[in-house]
Amino acid sequence: MDEVVLLNPATCGIYKDGGGRYKVDSTTGERTGELDNEMAEQVEAYLSGKPVPGMARVPLAQVYAGRILVPRYYDSRWGEPFAKLCEVEGWSAVSLGKLEDDGIIQVRGGHGSPSNDRRRGHIPYIKVSDIRSLRVNVNPTNLVSEAVARSFWRGATSGLEAWDLISPNRASSNIGEFAILLPGEEQMVLTKEVFVIRMAAGERQGWSPFFLFWALCLKAVRLQWQRVALMQTNREDVGKRYREILVPQPKSKDWAEKACGAFRQYFTTLAGARSDFCTRLRGSRLEYIASALSAVPPPVSDSSEPDDSEPG
């Protein structure tokens, strides 16, 4: 059977600027005189018949069917920590694709990207760089009018819900790092280059947004995204390969609640504090800086008809 042999070296002896890359002594931290060229080392080992870490032999038909010829995609080392964790903890694994097919989760993209000259208003526009530290961080310089927001929402509201999980899916080194939407944060415009994951039928079978958030924050789970986030020209891109990510399957509802208890308590407490903060600011007659006001849910009119016009 015809096959493709793939090696996935981390270094090739030079940096991207063309300068030499040298190995570093693990004891002294000083550079050695030997080039750090894992590519040459792996090729030499392969030609000598020696085992090569991360090497894969893939049937040619599988490569053609998958239309992927990228070594890192076939490198099993990205999934080994999660497999080991499941073995140690006695967990079974399930893929995001399986959860989607079974109706446990729904996955959608963002809305779009308003141009710089349209970023004047009070509704947050969220870029991939705004998703960090488990939160969606509002940049007060990226706010749009309700008219612009509605044109990207294609309706009167964003379609987002409290406890939706959001992660970059393209053009970011943080692909697979998720944030959670708190109540009151639903009315925002998300760049199209994100995943929005929602529990499709509420909490059932131990699944909840907090359990899935806990699972996606496990380091061994996050490493899997390194395999499926491939370069498209000069930008990282996941596409439908997110469906291959494995997460722990709840053993029971009680077990799942205990596992994600810290996440549920922290984010529900944060939601309560945020609600109180917003109530107090809205009840004040004073003016505040944009960073403070960005935490207050923006008012959106009750009209159900989208308005594509810009206010004068």
BAFI-3210 file (N, C-alpha, C; in Angstrom, 3 decimals, decimal comma, padded with zeros to 6 digits):
// residues 312
n [1|2|3|4|5|6|7|8|9|10|11|12|13|14|15|16|17|18|19|20|21|22|23|24|25|26|27|28|29|30|31|32|33|34|35|36|37|38|39|40|41|42|43|44|45|46|47|48|49|50|51|52|53|54|55|56|57|58|59|60|61|62|63|64|65|66|67|68|69|70|71|72|73|74|75|76|77|78|79|80|81|82|83|84|85|86|87|88|89|90|91|92|93|94|95|96|97|98|99|100|101|102|103|104|105|106|107|108|109|110|111|112|113|114|115|116|117|118|119|120|121|122|123|124|125|126|127|128|129|130|131|132|133|134|135|136|137|138|139|140|141|142|143|144|145|146|147|148|149|150|151|152|153|154|155|156|157|158|159|160|161|162|163|164|165|166|167|168|169|170|171|172|173|174|175|176|177|178|179|180|181|182|183|184|185|186|187|188|189|190|191|192|193|194|195|196|197|198|199|200|201|202|203|204|205|206|207|208|209|210|211|212|213|214|215|216|217|218|219|220|221|222|223|224|225|226|227|228|229|230|231|232|233|234|235|236|237|238|239|240|241|242|243|244|245|246|247|248|249|250|251|252|253|254|255|256|257|258|259|260|261|262|263|264|265|266|267|268|269|270|271|272|273|274|275|276|277|278|279|280|281|282|283|284|285|286|287|288|289|290|291|292|293|294|295|296|297|298|299|300|301|302|303|304|305|306|307|308|309|310|311|312]
n.u [000,846|000,571|002,087|002,483|005,213|005,602|007,394|007,809|009,540|010,674|012,517|014,864|017,440|017,733|016,476|013,398|014,287|016,518|018,851|021,284|020,242|020,920|021,677|020,954|022,659|021,381|022,039|023,688|022,419|023,555|024,380|025,348|027,852|026,558|024,258|020,733|019,004|016,578|015,248|017,209|018,296|016,138|015,621|018,038|017,930|015,659|016,476|018,410|016,998|016,178|014,010|011,752|010,598|007,196|006,864|004,877|003,183|001,169|-001,545|-001,661|-004,126|-005,689|-004,562|-005,185|-007,974|-008,486|-007,337|-005,170|-001,872|000,038|002,538|002,260|-000,412|-000,686|000,842|001,000|001,753|000,577|-001,829|-001,220|-000,820|-003,506|-004,656|-003,161|-003,964|-006,680|-006,383|-005,145|-007,040|-009,293|-011,160|-013,530|-013,494|-014,866|-015,642|-015,835|-017,220|-018,877|-020,473|-021,751|-023,140|-024,861|-026,541|-025,899|-024,303|-024,208|-022,596|-021,430|-020,432|-018,982|-020,166|-019,129|-016,884|-016,775|-015,626|-012,884|-013,731|-016,336|-016,580|-017,958|-019,875|-021,895|-022,027|-020,236|-017,609|-016,027|-012,839|-010,523|-008,305|-009,348|-010,232|-009,308|-007,715|-009,866|-012,066|-014,217|-012,971|-013,836|-012,943|-012,841|-012,349|-013,330|-016,220|-019,527|-022,316|-025,857|-027,211|-025,184|-024,465|-026,858|-026,909|-024,854|-025,696|-027,906|-030,504|-032,559|-031,262|-028,266|-028,182|-026,669|-026,188|-026,300|-023,642|-022,617|-019,818|-016,760|-014,247|-011,260|-011,098|-009,496|-006,639|-005,171|-003,007|-004,166|-006,102|-008,489|-008,418|-010,750|-013,446|-016,113|-019,450|-021,047|-024,227|-025,937|-023,977|-024,593|-025,290|-023,384|-021,040|-019,439|-016,322|-016,081|-014,298|-014,436|-015,391|-018,576|-019,871|-022,595|-024,714|-026,969|-029,473|-029,921|-028,878|-027,911|-027,449|-025,164|-023,791|-022,981|-022,606|-020,545|-019,228|-018,261|-016,658|-014,775|-013,606|-012,509|-010,574|-008,597|-005,180|-004,199|-006,239|-006,264|-003,822|-004,395|-005,456|-003,281|-002,634|-004,712|-004,952|-004,001|-001,754|-003,060|-002,179|-000,833|-001,956|-003,313|-005,688|-008,662|-011,045|-013,322|-012,041|-012,161|-013,959|-012,633|-011,486|-010,998|-012,741|-013,310|-015,801|-018,732|-018,942|-021,117|-023,966|-023,562|-020,814|-019,833|-020,718|-019,196|-016,634|-016,567|-017,165|-015,724|-015,510|-018,228|-019,021|-017,255|-017,793|-020,565|-020,682|-019,140|-020,830|-022,988|-021,780|-021,075|-023,602|-024,618|-022,775|-023,303|-025,956|-025,672|-024,103|-025,790|-027,792|-026,704|-026,113|-023,809|-020,987|-018,958|-015,755|-015,008|-014,091|-015,234|-017,950|-018,176|-018,674|-021,304|-024,392|-025,232|-027,856|-030,448|-032,760|-036,295|-037,292|-037,982|-037,116|-034,312|-031,914|-030,103|-028,925|-026,683|-026,504|-026,925]
n.v [-001,194|002,192|004,876|007,808|009,238|011,132|013,623|015,611|017,963|020,354|022,379|023,917|024,773|027,481|030,792|032,607|034,940|034,250|034,009|031,988|029,214|027,943|025,148|024,952|024,748|022,785|023,009|025,318|027,210|028,477|029,114|026,488|025,389|024,004|023,648|023,977|021,842|020,101|019,078|018,086|016,131|014,380|013,487|012,175|010,173|008,766|007,822|006,134|004,148|004,393|004,973|007,746|010,433|011,370|010,726|009,736|007,266|007,346|006,138|006,731|007,115|007,993|010,466|011,846|011,765|013,231|015,597|016,864|017,624|018,038|017,768|018,134|017,645|014,926|014,093|012,257|012,996|015,295|014,467|012,664|013,446|013,888|011,371|009,894|011,162|010,471|007,737|007,607|008,899|007,443|008,174|008,376|009,354|011,839|013,278|016,694|016,809|014,544|015,273|017,426|016,200|014,608|016,433|017,683|019,932|023,110|024,654|027,636|030,449|033,805|037,214|039,215|041,760|045,004|047,890|050,131|052,816|052,671|052,219|053,577|054,239|052,475|049,770|046,829|045,702|042,738|041,424|038,761|039,076|040,075|038,041|036,542|035,295|033,816|035,409|037,687|040,561|043,872|046,343|049,693|051,355|050,083|050,203|050,048|051,485|051,005|050,639|049,737|047,397|045,894|045,441|043,611|041,613|040,828|041,243|042,118|041,474|039,987|037,210|035,820|034,136|034,083|032,393|031,230|029,782|030,994|031,098|031,958|031,021|031,323|032,986|033,521|032,950|031,947|030,069|027,792|028,605|029,412|031,656|032,787|033,937|036,250|036,791|039,577|040,338|039,752|041,342|042,076|042,525|040,027|039,211|037,412|035,378|033,403|030,694|029,909|028,202|026,416|024,970|022,812|021,893|022,754|021,873|018,596|015,086|015,409|017,292|020,685|024,243|025,001|022,643|021,869|024,064|023,804|021,378|022,143|023,840|022,290|021,510|019,365|018,966|021,386|021,236|019,620|021,258|022,295|020,496|020,565|023,180|024,676|026,305|028,665|029,989|032,589|032,540|031,126|028,466|026,641|025,473|022,831|021,034|021,283|019,490|017,183|017,391|016,038|015,556|015,041|012,632|013,032|011,212|010,985|012,996|014,143|013,761|015,344|017,867|018,252|018,227|020,572|022,494|024,698|026,396|026,962|028,264|030,460|031,954|032,420|033,899|036,074|037,035|037,921|040,005|041,692|042,393|043,889|045,988|047,170|047,982|049,975|051,883|052,556|053,793|056,152|059,672|060,625|061,004|058,534|057,055|055,446|052,806|051,979|052,205|050,304|047,927|047,963|046,716|047,452|049,624|048,437|049,012|048,221|047,635|045,342|045,358|045,324|047,948|049,417|051,810|054,526|056,562|060,098]
n.w [000,000|-000,895|000,881|002,947|004,525|007,371|009,026|011,936|012,795|015,239|014,939|012,623|012,539|012,015|012,759|012,036|010,920|009,624|011,046|012,828|014,824|017,934|020,057|023,582|026,631|029,160|031,815|032,283|030,764|028,663|025,214|023,027|020,693|018,758|016,146|016,500|015,038|014,430|012,273|010,439|012,090|012,482|009,888|009,331|011,293|010,437|007,895|008,755|009,876|012,477|015,348|015,204|017,006|016,915|014,237|011,451|009,563|006,914|005,049|001,556|000,329|002,460|003,001|000,651|000,827|003,163|002,463|003,615|004,138|006,195|008,529|011,410|011,909|011,843|013,894|016,700|019,230|020,275|021,319|023,285|026,096|026,955|026,546|028,393|030,744|030,834|031,207|033,735|035,382|034,934|032,999|030,305|026,864|024,669|021,523|020,331|017,980|018,109|020,292|019,128|017,029|018,510|019,578|021,955|022,095|020,372|017,646|016,352|014,298|014,515|014,048|012,253|010,930|011,644|009,873|010,651|010,535|011,266|013,887|016,134|018,785|021,181|021,564|022,172|020,052|019,452|019,069|018,099|019,697|022,000|023,539|026,281|029,251|030,216|029,833|028,027|026,906|026,837|024,572|024,850|022,685|020,542|019,762|018,488|016,700|017,328|014,951|013,192|014,572|014,361|011,624|011,334|013,048|011,682|012,456|015,318|017,659|019,071|019,065|020,811|023,975|027,586|029,203|026,938|025,253|024,014|021,542|019,716|016,262|014,156|012,809|015,151|017,924|020,103|019,646|020,725|023,335|025,644|026,496|028,636|028,352|030,422|032,086|030,743|029,016|026,455|024,236|021,872|019,188|017,515|016,072|012,996|013,137|015,236|017,431|018,715|021,295|022,538|025,024|023,727|024,560|027,151|030,513|030,826|031,352|032,835|031,442|031,181|030,658|032,339|033,012|030,479|029,957|032,020|031,154|028,664|029,533|030,578|030,521|029,023|027,223|025,856|024,488|022,326|020,379|019,094|017,182|015,302|014,501|011,779|009,446|007,226|004,414|005,768|008,243|011,217|011,224|011,907|010,939|010,248|011,815|014,523|015,473|016,081|018,551|021,750|024,812|028,380|029,259|031,167|034,194|035,826|036,810|039,351|039,668|037,570|038,384|040,688|039,587|038,024|039,839|040,944|038,739|038,168|040,565|040,681|038,281|038,366|040,703|039,892|037,918|039,457|040,937|038,861|037,873|040,031|040,045|037,536|037,909|039,839|038,478|036,370|037,795|038,581|038,251|037,325|035,057|033,487|032,651|029,484|029,829|032,235|031,662|029,694|030,915|031,492|030,422|027,088|025,980|023,924|021,404|021,303|018,850|016,275|013,717|011,627|011,296|008,911|008,566|009,263|012,163|012,057]
ca.u [000,000|001,324|001,929|003,267|005,925|005,629|008,207|007,358|010,595|010,336|013,516|015,617|018,774|017,723|015,273|012,664|015,025|017,675|019,983|021,487|019,608|021,849|021,206|021,279|023,023|020,292|022,573|024,187|021,567|024,362|024,367|026,466|028,258|025,860|022,987|019,507|018,429|015,850|014,879|018,304|018,448|015,063|015,838|019,152|017,446|014,731|017,254|019,203|016,084|015,960|012,695|011,702|009,428|006,189|006,766|003,629|003,049|-000,252|-001,901|-001,814|-005,552|-006,203|-004,084|-005,996|-009,351|-008,530|-006,807|-004,238|-000,510|000,763|003,047|001,781|-001,761|-000,574|001,745|000,169|002,243|-000,332|-002,933|-000,755|-001,109|-004,920|-004,861|-002,580|-004,820|-007,871|-005,983|-004,879|-008,251|-010,400|-012,159|-013,754|-013,399|-015,846|-015,213|-016,787|-018,065|-019,890|-021,402|-022,545|-024,051|-025,860|-027,394|-025,503|-023,816|-024,328|-021,405|-021,643|-019,376|-019,318|-021,031|-018,395|-015,895|-017,002|-014,403|-012,456|-014,483|-017,711|-016,497|-018,385|-021,175|-021,888|-022,126|-018,878|-017,161|-015,015|-011,883|-009,922|-007,349|-010,095|-010,603|-008,128|-007,894|-011,196|-013,091|-014,323|-012,574|-014,332|-012,031|-013,713|-012,108|-014,003|-017,652|-020,273|-023,684|-026,866|-027,511|-024,123|-024,592|-027,992|-026,569|-024,032|-026,536|-028,991|-031,717|-032,618|-030,385|-027,028|-028,297|-025,827|-026,851|-025,431|-022,898|-022,000|-018,361|-016,233|-012,803|-010,813|-010,956|-008,619|-005,801|-004,806|-002,252|-004,989|-007,156|-008,725|-008,540|-012,148|-014,007|-017,535|-020,264|-021,864|-025,516|-025,779|-022,926|-025,022|-025,432|-022,104|-020,722|-018,253|-015,674|-016,500|-013,240|-014,571|-016,398|-019,508|-020,390|-023,713|-025,419|-028,107|-030,755|-029,780|-027,992|-028,407|-026,457|-023,934|-023,225|-023,377|-021,548|-019,431|-018,447|-017,539|-015,626|-013,732|-012,925|-011,732|-009,463|-007,557|-003,998|-004,076|-007,233|-005,813|-002,726|-004,924|-005,712|-002,046|-002,624|-005,744|-004,835|-002,991|-001,551|-003,702|-001,316|-000,004|-002,802|-003,803|-007,081|-009,112|-012,093|-014,148|-011,210|-012,512|-014,779|-011,751|-011,004|-011,571|-012,917|-013,806|-017,235|-019,162|-019,248|-022,472|-024,278|-022,900|-019,368|-019,584|-020,905|-018,043|-015,454|-016,589|-017,722|-014,995|-015,868|-019,595|-019,084|-016,530|-018,413|-021,869|-020,398|-018,703|-022,020|-023,744|-021,060|-021,181|-024,971|-024,725|-021,961|-024,009|-027,139|-025,255|-023,668|-026,959|-028,589|-025,966|-026,219|-022,457|-020,409|-017,811|-014,901|-015,533|-013,751|-016,223|-019,251|-018,189|-019,171|-022,749|-025,050|-025,674|-029,280|-030,825|-034,171|-037,198|-037,725|-037,534|-036,647|-032,924|-031,712|-028,767|-028,440|-025,830|-027,075|-026,229]
ca.v [000,000|003,447|005,647|009,027|009,311|012,519|013,984|016,904|018,587|021,664|023,382|023,604|025,358|028,940|031,511|033,102|036,046|033,695|033,832|030,637|028,809|027,009|024,436|025,611|023,833|022,771|023,335|026,699|028,132|029,119|028,498|025,630|025,676|023,070|024,157|023,284|021,475|018,843|018,555|017,260|014,984|013,426|012,878|011,234|009,024|008,004|007,129|005,105|003,142|004,599|005,558|009,211|010,907|012,092|010,288|009,051|006,644|007,519|005,666|007,814|007,340|008,785|011,833|012,447|011,911|014,304|016,809|017,501|017,114|018,828|016,792|018,285|017,095|013,473|013,853|011,780|013,502|016,309|013,837|011,716|013,857|013,678|009,928|009,487|011,694|009,624|006,447|007,781|009,314|006,540|008,889|008,057|010,575|012,050|014,381|017,788|016,437|013,616|016,070|018,226|015,283|014,100|017,527|018,179|021,296|023,765|025,431|028,628|031,441|035,145|038,028|039,898|042,737|046,391|048,618|051,078|054,069|052,436|051,872|054,712|053,916|052,005|048,311|046,299|044,836|041,867|040,796|037,560|039,490|040,447|036,813|036,160|035,133|033,202|036,439|038,536|041,883|044,937|047,450|050,855|052,019|049,282|050,198|050,375|051,952|049,953|050,397|048,881|046,090|045,167|045,003|042,410|040,593|040,500|041,244|043,072|041,059|039,320|035,751|035,240|033,879|033,942|031,153|030,754|029,686|031,641|030,934|032,235|029,847|031,663|034,181|033,784|031,892|031,503|029,150|026,769|029,237|029,813|032,592|032,533|035,147|036,395|037,454|041,008|040,578|039,120|042,251|042,509|042,048|039,173|038,961|036,133|034,381|032,776|029,682|030,102|026,883|026,532|023,734|022,878|021,568|022,973|020,974|017,222|014,010|015,913|018,361|022,062|025,120|025,062|021,408|021,915|025,088|023,143|020,390|022,828|024,540|021,334|021,696|018,245|019,190|022,534|020,830|018,999|022,284|022,517|019,555|020,861|024,577|024,666|027,593|028,897|031,057|033,082|032,650|029,868|028,197|025,336|024,909|021,805|020,109|021,382|018,325|016,091|017,625|015,128|016,064|013,978|012,347|013,001|009,900|011,136|014,409|014,573|013,823|016,501|019,085|018,386|018,543|021,954|023,333|025,962|027,236|027,447|029,211|031,686|032,764|032,895|034,982|037,210|037,567|038,668|041,239|042,544|042,905|044,939|047,100|047,827|048,636|051,209|052,875|053,037|054,638|057,364|060,781|061,037|060,459|057,668|056,783|054,387|051,482|051,626|052,046|049,121|046,796|048,104|046,221|048,563|049,599|048,102|049,336|047,073|047,429|044,054|045,536|045,786|049,264|049,406|053,163|055,106|057,791|061,290]
ca.w [000,000|-000,920|002,106|003,096|005,792|007,800|010,187|012,452|013,613|015,788|014,548|011,406|012,617|011,847|013,143|010,867|010,300|008,935|011,951|013,325|016,084|018,566|021,238|024,839|027,707|030,136|033,138|032,359|030,013|027,622|023,893|022,628|019,314|017,867|015,654|016,912|013,746|014,623|010,957|009,936|012,978|012,239|008,569|009,475|012,063|009,583|006,857|009,425|010,399|013,905|015,656|015,185|017,746|016,149|012,851|011,115|008,249|006,605|003,698|000,586|000,107|003,592|002,820|-000,405|001,305|004,141|001,823|004,553|004,026|007,183|009,488|012,781|012,000|012,028|015,022|017,811|020,515|020,797|022,035|024,301|027,480|027,288|026,646|029,667|031,803|030,875|031,766|035,160|036,080|034,642|032,220|028,902|026,079|023,607|020,675|020,158|016,852|018,605|021,105|018,196|016,317|019,458|020,032|023,273|021,895|019,076|017,326|015,302|014,185|014,955|013,197|011,202|011,399|011,196|009,545|011,683|010,508|011,751|015,309|016,945|019,359|022,567|021,601|022,000|018,975|020,062|018,167|018,686|020,732|023,203|024,256|027,048|030,700|030,430|029,736|026,853|027,384|025,973|024,272|024,666|021,403|019,520|020,030|017,268|016,918|017,252|013,541|012,662|015,218|013,778|010,272|011,459|013,684|010,760|013,249|016,417|018,750|018,650|019,020|021,848|025,246|028,756|029,376|025,699|025,289|022,813|021,312|018,345|015,397|013,038|012,906|016,544|018,595|021,239|019,223|021,746|024,647|025,684|027,459|028,855|028,405|031,609|031,847|030,508|028,018|025,212|023,109|021,333|017,848|017,535|014,803|012,428|013,340|016,549|017,694|019,823|021,655|023,477|025,350|022,810|025,208|028,581|031,239|030,872|031,335|033,432|030,631|031,469|030,131|033,281|032,876|029,215|030,133|032,816|030,315|027,636|030,187|030,956|029,684|028,089|026,169|025,070|023,607|021,111|019,371|018,356|016,052|014,296|014,060|010,727|008,791|005,938|003,911|006,876|009,428|011,781|010,887|012,404|010,103|010,879|012,581|015,943|015,809|016,492|019,915|022,741|026,174|029,253|029,315|032,573|034,759|036,352|037,028|040,585|039,414|036,719|039,187|041,562|038,775|037,531|040,893|041,086|037,599|038,343|041,668|040,347|037,238|038,822|041,651|039,083|037,250|040,450|041,229|037,679|037,819|041,039|039,565|036,441|038,465|040,513|037,493|035,633|038,679|038,912|037,310|036,977|033,843|033,752|031,500|028,619|030,358|033,256|031,026|028,835|031,701|031,628|029,205|026,259|025,662|022,552|021,275|021,215|017,473|015,734|012,358|011,568|010,717|008,333|008,371|010,298|012,693|011,599]
c.u [000,884|001,050|002,814|003,913|006,068|006,472|007,788|008,411|010,170|011,295|014,244|016,971|018,844|016,426|014,609|013,369|016,285|018,898|020,066|020,798|020,475|021,213|021,708|021,585|021,975|020,753|022,944|023,268|022,297|024,230|025,578|026,839|027,523|024,511|021,824|018,717|017,762|015,448|015,957|018,472|017,370|015,219|016,955|018,710|016,529|015,501|018,096|018,323|015,831|014,575|012,778|010,447|008,482|006,045|005,457|003,735|001,561|-000,528|-002,168|-003,284|-006,161|-005,784|-004,921|-007,416|-009,483|-008,045|-005,900|-002,879|000,393|001,231|002,450|000,397|-001,719|000,328|000,916|000,596|001,313|-001,457|-002,515|-001,020|-002,563|-005,220|-004,329|-003,441|-006,086|-007,555|-005,797|-006,165|-009,438|-011,525|-012,352|-013,812|-014,500|-015,401|-016,279|-017,727|-019,187|-020,933|-022,306|-023,571|-025,167|-026,763|-027,080|-025,044|-024,196|-023,077|-021,729|-020,454|-019,839|-020,126|-020,295|-017,509|-016,196|-015,668|-014,115|-013,319|-015,925|-017,730|-016,726|-019,768|-021,043|-021,962|-020,754|-018,713|-015,954|-014,167|-011,268|-008,951|-008,032|-010,517|-009,355|-008,486|-009,311|-012,346|-013,079|-014,082|-012,997|-013,260|-012,890|-013,460|-012,771|-015,480|-018,377|-021,675|-024,646|-027,199|-026,471|-024,231|-025,707|-027,684|-025,705|-024,791|-027,572|-030,328|-031,596|-031,680|-029,235|-027,173|-027,426|-026,632|-025,826|-024,900|-022,490|-020,485|-017,804|-014,727|-012,455|-010,762|-010,033|-007,791|-005,441|-003,991|-003,033|-006,175|-007,279|-008,729|-009,924|-012,426|-015,496|-018,269|-021,103|-023,223|-025,312|-024,729|-023,337|-025,023|-024,086|-021,955|-019,412|-017,643|-016,048|-015,521|-013,257|-015,540|-017,290|-020,125|-021,436|-024,269|-026,754|-029,449|-030,656|-028,831|-028,623|-027,236|-025,115|-023,296|-023,822|-022,312|-020,334|-018,579|-017,637|-016,406|-014,457|-012,923|-012,021|-010,547|-008,381|-006,378|-003,880|-005,091|-006,759|-004,705|-003,227|-005,165|-004,463|-001,957|-003,571|-005,708|-003,686|-002,890|-002,266|-003,077|-000,419|-000,809|-003,239|-005,291|-007,444|-010,113|-012,935|-013,346|-011,428|-013,284|-013,931|-011,242|-011,751|-011,632|-013,413|-015,329|-017,657|-019,464|-020,675|-022,717|-023,555|-021,402|-019,032|-019,704|-019,717|-016,809|-015,417|-017,084|-017,042|-015,345|-017,273|-019,660|-018,423|-017,312|-019,834|-021,706|-019,977|-019,897|-022,860|-023,098|-021,156|-022,567|-025,161|-023,961|-022,713|-025,242|-026,767|-024,813|-024,852|-027,799|-027,914|-026,181|-024,849|-022,004|-019,151|-016,997|-015,430|-015,252|-014,736|-017,571|-019,330|-018,684|-020,683|-023,416|-025,582|-027,169|-029,497|-032,315|-035,001|-037,632|-037,152|-037,011|-035,206|-032,817|-030,280|-028,173|-027,563|-026,523|-026,262|-025,417]
c.v [001,248|004,232|006,878|008,992|010,779|012,671|015,385|017,528|019,968|022,752|022,934|024,304|026,853|029,506|032,072|034,271|035,569|033,497|032,414|030,390|027,709|026,345|025,141|024,554|023,917|023,147|024,805|027,707|028,840|028,370|027,583|025,992|024,821|023,653|023,307|022,979|020,106|018,239|017,621|016,004|013,935|012,741|011,838|009,982|008,151|007,193|006,005|004,007|003,261|005,191|007,085|009,666|011,700|011,674|009,539|008,458|006,613|006,994|006,837|008,141|008,192|010,245|012,549|012,707|013,077|015,636|017,591|016,831|017,973|017,888|016,907|017,681|015,599|013,092|013,499|012,343|014,560|015,693|012,925|012,182|013,635|012,180|009,400|009,948|010,853|008,273|006,544|008,048|008,391|007,215|008,214|009,382|010,629|013,275|015,475|017,489|015,500|014,363|016,915|017,354|014,786|015,202|018,031|019,626|021,788|024,611|026,370|029,579|032,788|035,891|038,631|040,971|044,124|047,084|049,670|052,345|053,907|052,117|053,108|054,385|053,443|050,489|047,710|045,463|044,069|041,210|039,574|037,922|039,891|039,237|036,314|036,077|034,684|034,190|037,097|039,970|042,957|046,012|048,683|051,646|051,262|049,115|050,647|050,836|050,773|049,623|049,466|047,475|045,276|044,668|043,757|041,275|040,034|040,368|042,214|042,721|040,223|037,815|035,051|035,054|033,812|032,521|030,509|030,753|030,181|031,446|031,392|030,938|030,105|032,887|034,534|032,624|031,324|030,657|028,033|027,314|029,878|030,849|032,290|033,871|035,156|036,973|038,964|041,339|040,112|040,054|042,820|041,953|041,277|039,088|037,574|035,019|033,795|031,605|030,173|028,743|027,052|025,146|023,770|022,664|021,737|021,965|019,589|016,259|014,457|017,044|019,708|022,954|025,170|023,788|021,433|022,941|024,518|022,191|021,075|023,595|023,590|021,466|020,603|018,353|020,310|022,144|020,236|020,023|022,582|021,609|019,995|022,310|024,675|026,038|027,616|030,156|031,539|033,234|031,271|029,704|026,789|024,688|023,914|020,848|020,239|020,154|017,152|016,248|016,722|015,797|014,915|013,859|012,332|011,574|009,868|012,629|014,925|014,714|015,060|017,801|019,323|018,818|020,021|022,938|024,682|026,920|027,808|028,518|030,540|032,552|033,195|034,011|036,244|037,856|038,391|040,005|042,212|043,174|044,053|046,185|047,887|048,572|049,962|052,278|053,429|053,989|055,950|058,428|061,257|060,408|059,669|057,479|055,579|053,000|051,037|051,373|050,806|047,890|046,829|047,627|047,382|048,490|049,287|048,319|048,090|046,764|046,135|044,182|046,010|047,111|049,350|050,799|053,595|056,349|058,991|061,931]
c.w [000,000|000,346|002,067|004,478|006,157|009,061|010,634|013,359|014,073|015,326|013,290|011,378|012,418|012,422|011,886|010,191|009,594|009,801|012,486|014,672|016,698|019,781|022,488|025,886|028,812|031,539|033,262|031,677|028,898|026,300|023,716|021,198|018,305|017,462|016,160|015,644|013,869|013,283|010,412|010,783|012,711|010,890|008,640|010,228|011,213|008,539|007,456|010,017|011,887|014,147|015,717|015,939|016,854|014,706|012,622|009,712|007,923|005,205|002,762|000,343|001,219|003,469|001,766|000,080|002,276|003,615|002,775|004,418|004,912|008,285|010,884|012,976|012,303|013,197|016,257|019,159|021,108|021,630|023,173|025,738|027,872|027,418|027,973|030,827|031,948|031,512|033,279|035,938|035,848|033,874|030,866|028,146|025,032|022,814|020,630|018,986|017,259|019,443|020,215|017,477|017,220|020,011|021,427|023,167|020,509|018,869|016,171|015,275|014,695|013,910|012,007|011,795|010,834|010,909|010,609|011,710|010,980|013,250|016,176|017,485|020,782|022,691|021,307|020,733|019,499|018,982|018,852|019,805|022,031|024,031|024,975|028,528|031,044|030,282|028,365|027,318|026,385|025,820|023,986|023,396|020,256|019,882|018,766|017,634|016,843|015,803|012,915|013,252|014,581|012,366|010,295|012,138|012,718|011,502|014,399|017,557|018,211|018,442|020,035|023,129|026,366|028,832|028,054|025,878|023,960|022,733|019,908|017,541|014,221|013,407|014,339|017,082|019,767|020,805|020,261|023,152|024,723|026,759|027,577|028,958|029,676|031,241|031,740|029,473|026,621|024,008|022,696|019,931|017,920|016,146|014,296|012,770|014,747|016,473|018,825|020,099|022,749|023,781|024,615|023,494|026,717|029,203|031,324|030,801|031,918|032,654|031,035|030,862|031,040|033,210|031,582|029,289|030,930|031,945|029,289|028,213|030,682|029,986|028,629|026,957|025,255|024,091|022,290|019,995|018,547|017,128|014,940|013,814|013,059|010,071|007,445|005,363|005,057|008,157|009,901|011,458|011,354|011,469|010,885|011,753|014,092|016,400|016,318|017,921|020,886|024,105|027,049|029,190|030,785|033,034|035,286|036,541|038,267|040,387|038,593|037,511|040,119|040,776|038,385|038,580|041,037|039,951|037,773|039,430|041,297|039,365|037,594|039,850|040,914|038,380|038,213|040,774|040,063|037,586|038,814|040,605|038,489|036,944|039,107|039,523|036,715|036,475|039,047|037,847|036,839|035,664|034,192|032,478|030,741|029,181|031,419|032,617|030,154|029,579|031,839|030,343|028,369|026,000|024,196|022,442|021,076|019,794|016,930|014,312|012,350|010,843|010,218|008,201|009,543|010,846|012,248|012,684]
res [m|d|e|v|v|l|l|n|p|a|t|c|g|i|y|k|d|g|g|g|r|y|k|v|d|s|t|t|g|e|r|t|g|e|l|d|n|e|m|a|e|q|v|e|a|y|l|s|g|k|p|v|p|g|m|a|r|v|p|l|a|q|v|y|a|g|r|i|l|v|p|r|y|y|d|s|r|w|g|e|p|f|a|k|l|c|e|v|e|g|w|s|a|v|s|l|g|k|l|e|d|d|g|i|i|q|v|r|g|g|h|g|s|p|s|n|d|r|r|r|g|h|i|p|y|i|k|v|s|d|i|r|s|l|r|v|n|v|n|p|t|n|l|v|s|e|a|v|a|r|s|f|w|r|g|a|t|s|g|l|e|a|w|d|l|i|s|p|n|r|a|s|s|n|i|g|e|f|a|i|l|l|p|g|e|e|q|m|v|l|t|k|e|v|f|v|i|r|m|a|a|g|e|r|q|g|w|s|p|f|f|l|f|w|a|l|c|l|k|a|v|r|l|q|w|q|r|v|a|l|m|q|t|n|r|e|d|v|g|k|r|y|r|e|i|l|v|p|q|p|k|s|k|d|w|a|e|k|a|c|g|a|f|r|q|y|f|t|t|l|a|g|a|r|s|d|f|c|t|r|l|r|g|s|r|l|e|y|i|a|s|a|l|s|a|v|p|p|p|v|s|d|s|s|e|p|d|d|s|e|p|g]
***
